[in-house]
Amino acid sequence: MAGPTIDTTLRARLADGSLAGRWNLDPSRSSVKLRSRSMWGLAPVKGAFGQVSGEGVVSATGEVSGTIAVASASVDSKIKKRDQHLRSAEFFDSETYPQIVVTVERLTLTGDGATVDGTLQVRDRTRPLTFPAAVSLTGDGAVQLDAEVVVDRSEFGLMWSPMRTASMKNTITVRVVFVRD
């Protein structure tokens, strides 16, 4: 992904209040993917979550907040046995913790993009989360946010690693599209 950007039209519309209101995540246009390395960093592990939902609020003064929820059991790495293990208590414990939740407390416009501040909750642990993002208006008036976020899974108790061969660092690629409520 290229460096974060923000659409100049979006910047102006946030400033003039014309985007104020409630927004819903469009799951058909949104995706959350993960990438990690195992086997001493040589073999990539890739997957995607099939169920993502969320909502956002834009205030009249352009402040942005919201949530993005990912169904942990919807993980799909194209290997059934691995997916079952990821859903198990050794990883996401999907039965007990069905959702992974990002709570966006603030979106700050920067010179060339935006910075998202909030929290990430995986299982029973919540940690602060800050990342750069590209934000734009789509042709139909939706708002699209794209980001790559590196997460240390050990911070959330996801420590399983055979012979310590799996990386604790995971890259999460997010594309979320919000439409006016």
VEXMAR-583299 format. One line per field, with one value per residue: residue number from 1; residue in three letters; x, y, z of N, C-alpha, C in turn. Coordinates in steps of 0.2 Angstrom, whole numbers, padded with zeros to 4 digits. Each point is the difference from the previous one (the first is absolute). Example, Ala and Ser with C-alpha at 12.3 -4.5 7.8 and 13.67 -1.06 7.14 Angstrom:
num: 1 2;
residuo: ala ser;
n.X: 0066 -0002;
n.Y: -0028 0005;
n.Z: 0039 -0004;
ca.X: -0004 0004;
ca.Y: 0006 0006;
ca.Z: 0000 0001;
c.X: 0004 -0004;
c.Y: 0006 0005;
c.Z: 0000 0003;
//
This chain:
num: 1 2 3 4 5 6 7 8 9 10 11 12 13 14 15 16 17 18 19 20 21 22 23 24 25 26 27 28 29 30 31 32 33 34 35 36 37 38 39 40 41 42 43 44 45 46 47 48 49 50 51 52 53 54 55 56 57 58 59 60 61 62 63 64 65 66 67 68 69 70 71 72 73 74 75 76 77 78 79 80 81 82 83 84 85 86 87 88 89 90 91 92 93 94 95 96 97 98 99 100 101 102 103 104 105 106 107 108 109 110 111 112 113 114 115 116 117 118 119 120 121 122 123 124 125 126 127 128 129 130 131 132 133 134 135 136 137 138 139 140 141 142 143 144 145 146 147 148 149 150 151 152 153 154 155 156 157 158 159 160 161 162 163 164 165 166 167 168 169 170 171 172 173 174 175 176 177 178 179 180 181;
residuo: met ala gly pro thr ile asp thr thr leu arg ala arg leu ala asp gly ser leu ala gly arg trp asn leu asp pro ser arg ser ser val lys leu arg ser arg ser met trp gly leu ala pro val lys gly ala phe gly gln val ser gly glu gly val val ser ala thr gly glu val ser gly thr ile ala val ala ser ala ser val asp ser lys ile lys lys arg asp gln his leu arg ser ala glu phe phe asp ser glu thr tyr pro gln ile val val thr val glu arg leu thr leu thr gly asp gly ala thr val asp gly thr leu gln val arg asp arg thr arg pro leu thr phe pro ala ala val ser leu thr gly asp gly ala val gln leu asp ala glu val val val asp arg ser glu phe gly leu met trp ser pro met arg thr ala ser met lys asn thr ile thr val arg val val phe val arg asp;
n.X: 0004 -0001 0004 -0002 -0006 -0002 -0005 0002 -0004 0003 0006 -0002 -0002 0005 0003 -0004 0001 0001 0005 -0002 0000 -0004 0005 -0002 0003 0003 -0002 -0004 0002 -0001 0007 0001 0007 0003 0006 0003 0005 0001 0001 0002 -0006 0000 -0005 -0003 -0004 -0005 -0004 -0006 -0003 -0004 0000 -0002 -0001 -0004 0002 -0001 0003 -0003 0004 -0004 0005 -0002 -0002 0004 -0005 0001 -0003 0005 -0005 0005 -0004 0002 -0006 -0001 0005 0003 0004 -0006 0002 -0005 0005 0003 -0005 -0001 0007 0000 -0006 0005 0000 0004 -0005 -0005 -0001 -0002 0000 0006 0004 -0006 0002 0004 0002 -0001 0002 -0003 0005 0005 -0002 0006 -0002 0004 0006 0001 -0004 -0001 -0001 0000 -0004 0001 -0004 0004 -0005 0004 -0005 0003 0003 0001 0003 0004 -0003 0005 -0002 0004 -0004 -0002 -0003 -0006 -0003 -0005 -0001 -0002 0005 0003 0002 0006 0001 0006 0002 0006 -0001 0006 -0002 0002 -0001 0006 -0002 -0003 0005 0001 0002 -0005 0005 -0001 0003 -0005 -0003 -0006 -0001 0002 0003 -0005 0000 -0004 -0003 -0002 -0006 -0002 -0006 -0001 -0007 -0003 -0001;
n.Y: -0006 0005 0005 0001 0000 0006 -0002 0005 -0004 -0006 0002 0003 -0006 -0002 0005 -0001 -0006 0000 -0003 0005 -0005 -0005 -0005 -0004 -0005 0000 -0006 0002 0005 -0004 0001 -0006 0001 -0006 0002 -0006 -0002 -0006 -0006 0003 0003 -0006 -0003 0003 0003 -0001 0004 -0001 0005 -0005 0001 0006 0004 0005 0005 0006 0005 0004 0004 0005 -0001 -0006 -0001 -0005 -0004 -0006 -0005 -0005 -0004 -0005 -0004 -0002 -0003 0006 -0002 0002 -0005 -0002 -0001 -0005 -0004 0004 0000 -0006 -0001 0005 -0003 -0004 -0003 -0004 0002 0000 -0006 -0002 -0006 0002 0001 0000 0005 0003 0005 0004 0004 0003 0003 -0001 0004 0001 0005 -0003 0002 -0007 0000 -0005 0001 -0006 0003 -0005 -0006 -0005 -0003 -0005 -0004 -0001 0002 0006 0002 0005 0003 0001 0002 0000 0005 -0003 0006 -0002 0004 -0004 -0003 -0005 0004 -0006 -0002 0000 -0005 0001 -0006 0000 -0005 0001 -0006 0001 -0006 0001 0007 -0005 -0003 0001 -0004 -0004 -0004 -0005 -0003 0004 -0004 0001 0005 0005 0002 0003 -0001 0005 -0003 0007 -0002 0005 -0002 0006 -0002 0005 0001;
n.Z: 0000 -0004 0002 0006 -0002 -0001 -0002 -0004 -0004 0002 -0001 -0006 -0002 0003 -0003 -0005 0003 -0007 0003 0004 0005 0000 0000 -0005 0002 -0006 0003 -0005 0003 0005 0002 0004 -0001 0001 0002 0000 0003 -0002 0002 0005 -0001 -0002 0004 -0004 0005 -0004 0001 0000 0002 0000 0006 -0003 0006 0000 0003 -0002 0004 -0004 0005 0002 0004 -0003 0006 -0001 0001 0003 -0003 0000 -0002 0002 -0003 0006 0000 -0003 0004 -0006 0001 -0002 0006 -0001 0000 -0004 -0004 0001 -0001 -0005 -0001 0001 0006 -0004 -0004 -0005 0002 -0006 0004 0004 -0005 -0002 0003 -0005 0004 -0005 0005 -0005 0004 -0004 -0004 0000 -0003 -0004 -0001 0001 0006 0004 0007 0001 0005 0004 0000 0001 -0001 0002 0000 0005 -0005 0003 -0005 0002 -0005 -0004 -0006 -0005 -0003 -0005 -0001 -0003 -0005 0000 -0006 0004 0003 0000 0006 -0003 0005 -0002 0003 0001 0004 0003 0002 0006 -0003 0002 -0002 -0004 0002 -0006 0004 -0002 0001 -0005 0004 0001 -0004 0004 -0004 0005 -0005 0000 -0006 0002 -0005 0000 -0002 0002 -0002 0002 0001 -0002 0006;
ca.X: -0004 0003 -0001 -0007 -0002 -0007 -0004 -0001 -0007 -0002 0002 -0005 -0007 0001 0001 -0006 -0005 -0005 0000 -0003 -0006 0001 0002 0000 0005 -0003 0004 0002 0006 0006 0003 0005 0004 0005 0006 0005 0005 0001 0006 0006 -0001 0001 -0006 -0005 -0007 -0005 -0007 -0005 -0006 -0006 -0005 0002 -0005 0002 -0004 0004 -0004 0004 -0004 -0001 0006 0005 0003 -0002 0001 -0003 0002 0000 0000 0001 -0001 0007 -0001 0000 0007 0001 0007 0000 0002 -0005 0003 0003 -0006 -0002 0004 -0001 -0006 0001 0002 0007 0001 -0005 -0005 -0005 -0006 -0001 0001 -0002 0002 0006 -0003 0004 -0004 0004 -0002 0002 0004 0003 0003 0007 0001 0000 -0004 -0003 0003 -0006 0002 -0005 0002 -0001 -0002 0001 -0001 -0002 0005 -0001 0006 0000 0002 0001 0002 -0001 -0005 -0002 -0007 -0002 -0007 -0001 -0004 -0007 0000 0002 0006 0004 0006 0005 0006 0004 0001 0004 -0002 0004 -0006 0002 -0003 -0007 0000 0000 0007 0002 0005 0004 0008 0002 0001 -0005 0001 -0005 -0002 -0005 -0003 -0007 -0002 -0007 -0004 -0007 -0004 -0006 -0005 -0004 -0006;
ca.Y: 0006 0006 0004 0002 0006 0002 0004 0007 0002 -0002 0005 0006 -0002 -0001 0006 0004 -0004 -0003 -0007 -0001 -0005 -0007 -0003 -0007 -0004 -0004 -0006 -0003 0004 0001 -0006 0000 -0006 0000 -0003 -0001 -0004 -0005 -0003 0004 0005 -0002 -0001 0005 -0003 0005 -0001 0006 -0001 0000 0004 0007 0005 0006 0006 0006 0006 0006 0006 0006 0004 -0004 -0005 -0007 -0006 -0005 -0007 -0005 -0007 -0005 -0007 -0004 -0007 0001 0000 -0005 0000 -0005 -0007 -0001 -0002 0006 0005 -0003 0002 0007 0001 -0004 0004 0002 0006 0005 -0003 0003 -0002 0004 0007 0000 0006 0004 0006 0006 0005 0006 0006 0007 0000 0006 0002 0002 0003 -0004 -0006 0000 -0005 -0003 -0002 -0004 -0006 -0007 -0005 -0007 -0004 0004 0005 0006 0004 0006 -0001 0006 -0002 0005 -0003 0004 0001 0003 -0001 -0004 0004 0000 0004 -0004 0002 -0006 0001 -0006 0001 -0006 0001 -0005 -0002 -0005 -0004 -0002 0005 -0002 -0007 -0005 -0002 -0007 -0001 -0006 0001 0008 0002 0005 0007 0003 0006 -0001 0006 0000 0005 0001 0005 0001 0005 0002 0004 0004 -0004;
ca.Z: 0000 0000 0006 0002 -0004 0001 -0006 0002 0001 0006 0006 0000 0003 0007 0003 -0001 0003 -0004 0001 0007 0001 0001 -0006 0001 -0004 -0005 0000 -0006 -0003 0005 0001 0005 -0002 0004 -0003 0005 -0002 0004 -0002 0001 -0005 -0007 -0004 0002 0002 -0002 0002 0000 0004 -0005 0003 0003 0001 0004 -0001 0002 0001 -0002 0003 -0005 0000 -0003 0005 -0002 0005 -0002 0001 -0005 0003 -0004 0003 0000 -0003 -0008 -0003 -0005 -0002 -0006 0003 0005 0007 0003 0002 0006 0005 0001 0004 0007 0006 -0001 -0004 0001 0004 -0003 0003 0006 -0002 -0007 -0004 0000 -0001 0000 0002 -0002 0004 -0004 -0007 -0001 -0007 0000 -0007 -0006 0001 0007 0005 0004 0007 0003 0003 -0003 0005 -0002 0006 0006 0001 -0004 -0001 -0005 -0007 -0004 -0006 -0005 -0005 -0006 0001 -0006 -0001 -0006 -0005 0003 0006 0006 0002 0000 0004 -0001 0004 0002 0007 0003 0007 0003 0003 0007 0005 0001 0003 -0005 0001 -0003 -0006 0001 0001 0000 -0007 -0003 0002 0004 -0004 -0005 -0004 -0001 -0006 0001 -0005 0003 -0004 0004 -0004 0004 0003;
c.X: 0004 -0001 -0007 -0002 -0007 -0003 -0001 -0008 -0003 0002 -0004 -0007 0000 0000 -0007 -0006 -0005 0001 -0003 -0005 0003 0002 0001 0006 -0004 0004 0001 0005 0006 0003 0006 0004 0006 0006 0005 0006 0001 0007 0006 0000 0000 -0007 -0006 -0006 -0004 -0007 -0005 -0006 -0006 -0006 0003 -0006 0002 -0004 0004 -0005 0005 -0004 0000 0007 0005 0004 -0003 0001 -0004 0003 0000 0001 0001 -0002 0006 -0001 0000 0007 0000 0007 0001 0002 -0004 0003 0003 -0006 -0003 0004 0000 -0006 0000 0002 0007 0001 -0006 -0005 -0007 -0007 -0002 0001 -0002 0002 0006 -0003 0005 -0005 0004 -0003 0001 0003 0003 0003 0007 0002 -0001 -0005 -0004 0003 -0007 0003 -0006 0003 -0002 -0002 0000 -0001 -0002 0006 -0001 0006 -0001 0002 0000 0003 -0001 -0005 -0001 -0008 -0002 -0008 0000 -0004 -0008 -0001 0001 0007 0004 0007 0005 0006 0003 0002 0004 -0002 0004 -0005 0002 -0003 -0007 0000 0001 0007 0002 0005 0004 0008 0002 0001 -0004 0002 -0006 -0003 -0005 -0002 -0007 -0001 -0007 -0002 -0007 -0003 -0007 -0004 -0005 -0006 -0007;
c.Y: 0006 0004 0003 0007 0002 0004 0007 0002 -0003 0005 0006 -0002 -0002 0007 0004 -0003 -0004 -0008 -0002 -0005 -0007 -0003 -0008 -0003 -0004 -0006 -0003 0004 0001 -0007 0001 -0006 0000 -0004 -0001 -0004 -0006 -0004 0004 0006 -0001 -0001 0005 -0004 0006 -0002 0006 -0002 0002 0005 0006 0004 0006 0006 0006 0006 0006 0006 0006 0003 -0005 -0005 -0007 -0005 -0006 -0007 -0004 -0007 -0005 -0007 -0004 -0006 0000 0000 -0006 0000 -0005 -0007 -0001 -0002 0007 0005 -0003 0002 0007 0001 -0003 0005 0002 0007 0005 -0002 0003 -0001 0005 0008 0001 0006 0003 0007 0006 0006 0007 0006 0007 -0002 0007 0001 0002 0004 -0004 -0006 0001 -0004 -0002 -0002 -0004 -0005 -0006 -0005 -0007 -0004 0004 0006 0006 0004 0006 -0001 0007 -0002 0006 -0004 0005 0000 0003 0000 -0004 0004 0000 0003 -0004 0002 -0006 0001 -0006 0001 -0007 0001 -0006 -0001 -0006 -0004 -0003 0004 -0002 -0007 -0005 -0002 -0006 0001 -0006 0002 0008 0002 0005 0007 0002 0006 -0002 0007 -0001 0006 0001 0005 0000 0006 0002 0004 0004 -0004 0002;
c.Z: 0000 0006 0000 -0004 0003 -0006 0002 0000 0007 0006 0000 0003 0007 0003 0000 0003 -0004 0001 0007 -0001 0001 -0006 0002 -0004 -0005 -0001 -0007 -0004 0005 0001 0006 -0002 0005 -0003 0006 -0003 0005 -0002 0000 -0005 -0007 -0004 0002 0001 -0002 0002 -0001 0005 -0004 0003 0004 0000 0003 -0001 0002 0000 -0002 0003 -0005 0000 -0003 0004 -0002 0006 -0003 0002 -0006 0004 -0005 0003 0000 -0003 -0007 -0003 -0005 -0003 -0006 0003 0006 0007 0003 0003 0006 0006 0002 0004 0007 0005 0000 -0003 0002 0005 -0002 0003 0006 -0003 -0007 -0004 0002 -0001 0000 0002 -0002 0004 -0004 -0007 -0001 -0007 0001 -0007 -0006 0001 0006 0004 0004 0007 0003 0004 -0004 0006 -0003 0006 0006 0001 -0005 0000 -0004 -0007 -0003 -0006 -0006 -0005 -0006 0000 -0007 0000 -0007 -0005 0002 0006 0006 0002 0001 0004 -0002 0005 0001 0008 0002 0007 0003 0004 0007 0005 0001 0003 -0006 -0001 -0004 -0006 0001 0000 -0001 -0008 -0004 0002 0004 -0003 -0006 -0004 -0002 -0006 0001 -0006 0003 -0004 0004 -0005 0005 0003 -0003;
//
